Structures are given as C-alpha cells and as structure tokens.
Amino acid sequence: RVREDATYLITGGTGGLGLAVARRLIERGARYLALVSRHPPDGDALRALGANVRHFVADVSDEQAMRAVFETIARELPSLRGVVHAAGILDDAVIAQQDRARLAAVFAAKVDGSRILDRLTRTLPLDFFVLFSSAGALLGSPGQANQAAANAWMDVLAHARRRAGFPAVSIAWAAWSDIGSAAEAAKLLAQRGIQPITAELGLDAFET
C-alpha cells in the first residue's frame, strides 16, 4: 500500500517515466515525493502533481550526492518507504564501436546507481524497491549491448536483495509508446511485431 505519512523517492524523477510514476503514486495516496534528477525540472510539471514534491539535483551514480539526499529526507520529510530507480542513459552503438566511455556512461546510472541505492536503504523499513530494467537484457536489442549488460546486473541485484530479505523487484520493460527515452525505438519494434506499452498499461503493470 501507499502511505500518506511516508516519502517515496524516484530517480530519473523529472523524466517522462519518473513523472508518470509520481502521478500514479499520488493517485494511490502518496503525499510526499522526492524526485532526483541531474537537471532542474519544469516547475509547472511539479506543481501539477499536487503533492508535497521535493526535487533534488543529483547524479544517482554519485554516492556522496545521494547520501546528502537521503540525509535531507531523514531530516526534513517523513520516513522513506519506497524507491523507484527509473534513471537511465542511452548510448547506442554496434558492438565494434562499444568502448569504455559508452559502457561507463550507461553503467553509471544503472549499475552504480542501483548499487548506491541498495547500500543506502539497507537499514530503512522500505515497502518496495523497484528497478526499471529492460527486456533487452533477455531478448537483446541491436546497438544496446551496454544497456543489456547493465539491466541484467540490475536483475541480479533484485534477486540478491530478495534472498537477503529485502524488498526488490526489477521490471524488464519493453519500449513505452509515448514516454521515456525508448519511445522512438518503440516505432521500430512495432515494425517487427512487438507492440509498445501504453502509459496506462505500463503504470498498471508497475502497480501490480
């Protein structure tokens, strides 16, 4: 359940997916949200959410910055009870052009960010810890070997957390049709017979 007296943290919080998740949590009763992103948000978009929304400019792969975010939440907001890690970076290239820089960029948000969030929440009474992974880790996706590897790592982390008794789920999304960084890729997938996920269907799946 979503609690009125709890805080929920969303990384990639001002992106399309992050804002969609924020709206759904508010619809289900959330009143305190901490949205983390590397860039300042659209103020109108945040005000439209209609809840107590705090925005933090921080890179999820920077542990010092994320520790500061968690300290502020602990000091100024209700108890943190849920985390949604929706941040990600695309840097596509065929395998012969995948280099250390491309791997590092994608791994920073996915792998380093997940590891930091895991470490910072081990002592907190979370109700949920959700990682936004990708079906590319299972099915493969042309030009996205770095994404596939990073998302597979997130899937393994979720299993490890659950074995250790902590809440975790890693959702292997396909492309969403109208929001998120893979929206353009959804058009290409549709040509191959793989239909994109609508926002409403995706949010229902997230909630389930």
Secondary structure, DSSP 8 states (H G I E B T S, - for coil): ---TTSEEEEETTTSHHHHHHHHHHHHTT--EEEEEESS---HHHHHHH-SEEEEEE--TT-HHHHHHHHHHHHHHSS-EEEEEE---------GGG--HHHHHHHHIIIIIHHHHHHHHHTTS--SEEEEEEETHHHH--TT-HHHHHHHHHHHHHHHHHHHTT---EEEEE--BSSSSTTHHHHHHHHHTT---B-HHHHHHHHH-
